[in-house]
């Protein structure tokens, strides 16, 4: 019987790294936060989806694969994703999908490798699957096997009664899910301070932005939209009462620390004096994620997160 001719990616496998190292209760809390962040981001972008969670994996079922990939790549806590096809865990059915995918990507001049992982109780091993399906692919495509430097890789994950097949792992942002750590106040007076916010968000902190430079307002709004976060933004004009405003906003918003974009690269700014004064005037701890970074390093990272220096 011929397998369905409309085989296509129907879901995205979502992986996360650091969460798996946490204690059971903390892990559940972090996973729930990540699931909620994914749901909120996809809904905001008007993407229709169904989400399912298993131990160590989140599955996003959607017809809008490309749009969903763009969103998921910018969600903190996700380490990698893979557009995938789902079938059952019977080797004959996995083989049909594997051969279909391989025919779309292989010729007799190309080599391939199967990367098989298995979780659960089955009558076969991962090696059994690789050998049997590999033989089917060789017969169907006349391609050779090269486990070291293949032209094409096909990944197969068998988890209990289901199997997932995919051809790539897309690297994502990593870190910890937003809102799993404390709330941080970010003092935004230049582009560097937005990068400092990114680093603190990467560690799971929610943020409140306090802007002293209105020209950065549109850039900040785009940054918040790009990284799928709904954070408070407070704008103030009273430069003479800057420390009072910082302490006031931090108290009202219940922020546990302040983040700035200070670094030692500036040859014209007395950074040490600035930091000494800041620490003397602010009632909460002051953090400086960029303090030891070079200017070229900062500019490169700004471009990576979507901000043009």
N, C-alpha and C positions, 0 to 999 in steps of 0.2 A: 504494500500500500504506500503510495507516495505521500510524503509529509506535506503539510500545508505550504503552498507556494508563496504565501504572503508573510513568511517569517521576517520579523523585524524586531528591533529593540523595543521592548514594551515596558521596561522599568529601569530604574537606576539603583544600583547597589551603593549604599552609603557606608563608609568605614570611618571609625574613629579610633584614635590611638591611646592617648593618656587616660581616657576614662576607664579603660580596662584595667588600669593599675590601681584604681581606688578600691577602698573597702566596699563591701556589698551595698550598704545603705547609701553611701556617698555616690557610688556608681549609679544607682537607680535615680537618684536626684539629678545627677548630671545628665543622664540619658533622657530623662523627662524634659529637662531644660532644652536640650538639643532638639528633641522632637518638636517642642513648641516653637522654637526659633525657626525650624525648617517650615513648619506649617504657616507661621505668620509671614515669612518671606515669600513663599509661593503664593499665598492668598493676596498679598500686596501687589504682586506682579500679575494677578489675575490668571494664574495657571491652574488648570483643573487637574486634580491628582487624588490618589488614594495612598495612604501611608500605612505600612505594617512594620512592626518591630519584632526582631528575634534577638536571642543572645548574641551580642557582638555585631549585629547588622541592623540597618534600617533600609527598608525597600520603599522607593517612591515609584508608584505605578502611574504613568501618564502618557498621553499621546504627544505632549509637547516636550520631547526629549531635549532638544537643543536649548530651548528657553530655560528649562529646568537646570541644565548643566551650568549655564551662566550664573544662575542664582546660587546654586549649591557650592560653587567654587569660592564664593565670597561669604560663606557662613563659618564663623569661628567654631572650632571643635571637630570639623570634618577633615580627615587626613587625605582621603582619596575617594573617587567615585568611578563607577563603571556602568555605561549603558549595557543592558543585558537582555537576554532572552531566557524565559523560564520554561522548563518542562518538568516531567516527573523524573524520578531517580532510576528508572529502568534503563539499563545500558542500551537496549535497542532503540529507545526513543531519544536518548542523549545522542546516540550515533547519527540518527537522521538529521538532527539539528546541526551537529558538528560537521557533517559532510556538506550540508547546504551552505553553511558559513564558509567552509574551506573552499568550496568551488567558486565562491564569490571573490576570494582573495588569493588563490594559488594558481600557478601554472606548473608544468613539469620542470621548468627551469628554476623554480623557487623551492626553498626548504622551509620546514615548519617544525614547531615544537608544541607539545601539549603540556600545560601546567595544571595538574589535577590536585584538588584538595577535597577531603571528605570529612564530614562530621556526622556522627550518629551510628546506628547499627545497620550494617548491610552485609550481604553475602559475598561481597567482593572488596578488594583493596583499591587504593588509588592507583597502584601500579597495574592492576588488572584492567582498570578503565583506560589508562593511557595506552596500554598495549593493544587492546581490542579496538578501540576507536582509532588509534593511530593506523592500524592495518586497513580499516575501512577508508580512511582519508587517502592513504597511499594508493589504494586500488582505484579510488574515484578520481584522483587528480594527477596521478603519476609523479607526485612530488616526493622529495626525499626528506628524511628526518635529520635535523641538526639541533641537538639540545643545547649547544653552546652559543652559536651565532646564527639563529634562524632568521629567515626573511619575514616570517609570520609566526605569531604566537596566538594560540587559542587557550583561553583559561576556562576551566570547568570547576565549579564549586558545587559539591553535592552535600546537601544538608537535610538529613532525615529523608522525607518523601519527595523533596524537590531538588532540582538541579538548575544551575544558572550558568549560562555560557556567555562569554564576552571576550573582546579582542584588545582591550586597552584599560589601563588604570590611569585616571586623570588626577594629577596631584592637586590638592586643595590647600586651604590656609592652615589647617591644623590648630594647635592651641587648645583652649578650653571654651566651652559654650558660654556665650554672654549671659550675664546675670547669675553666675554661679559663685562669684566672689563679691567683694564689697562695692559700694558706690563711690566713684572717684570724681572730684571736680577737676576739670581741665581748663587752665587759663590759656585762651587762644589769642595770641598777639602776633603770630606769624605762621608760616606754613610748617615750620619745624614742630610747633606745638601740636598740630593736627597729627603729624607722624607719631609724636609721643603718645597721643591718645590711642592711635592704632595699636601700639605695643602693649598698652595697658588693657585694651579690649581683647587683645590676643590671649591674655591670661585670664579671661573670663569676667573682667570687671565691667559693670555698667557705668556710664559716664554722664556727667552734666557739664555742658560747655558754657564757659563764661567768656564772651567775646569783648575784647577791648578795641578791636580793629574791624569796623563795619564792612570794609572792603573785602573781608574774608567770608562774609555771610553766605554768598552764593557757592563758594568753594566748599564751605563746611556742609551746606545742605546737600550738595552733590555727593560728598564723602559719606554722609549719613545714609543717603539713598543707596549708594553703591554697596555699602557693607551691611545693609539690611538691619539697621538699628534705629529704634525710635527713642532717641535721647532728648532730654531737655536742653534748650538753648536759651541762654540769658545774655542780653546785650546791655552794656552800661557805658555811660559817657563821662562820668565824673572821675577823671584821671587823678585828681587830688586825693580822692578817698579810695584808692584802689585796694589797699589792704583791708579797710573796713568792709568794702563790698565783697571781697573774697571770703572773709570770715562770716559775713552775714548770709551769703548764698550757701556756703558750706553748711552752716547751721540749719537753715531752713530746709535744705534738700537732704540733710542727714548724710553728708559725704564724710568718709573716714580719712581721706587724704587728698592732697592737691598735686596735680601733675603739670609740669612746665616743659618747654622745649629747649631748655638751656643745654649747651654743650661747650666744650673748651676750644672749639675750632676758631672762634671769632678773635682776630688779632686786635680789634679795637674796643672790645668790651671787657670790663673788669668783672668776669664771671664770678670769681670768688666773693667779691664785695656784694654783688647782687644776691647771691645765694645766702650770704651771711645776714643781710638785711631782711630777705624774704623769710628765712627761718625764725628770725627774731619777732616778726610781725604777725605771722600766721599761726593760728591756734591748733592746726592739725599737721601731721607729718607731710613733708614736701618731697615728692619723688621726681627724678630726672632721668628718664629712660635713655636719653640720647647723650648723656654727659661725656662719654668717652669716644663718641663716634666722630669720624672725620667728615668734612663738608661733602666730599665726593660720595662718601658712603651714604650720607643722609639724602643727597639728591637722587642717587640711584634708587634708594628705597621709596622715596616719594613717588617716583615714576612707576614703580612696581605696584603701588597701591592706588594709582590712578590720579595722582596730583602732579601737575607740571610745575617744576621749580622755577 
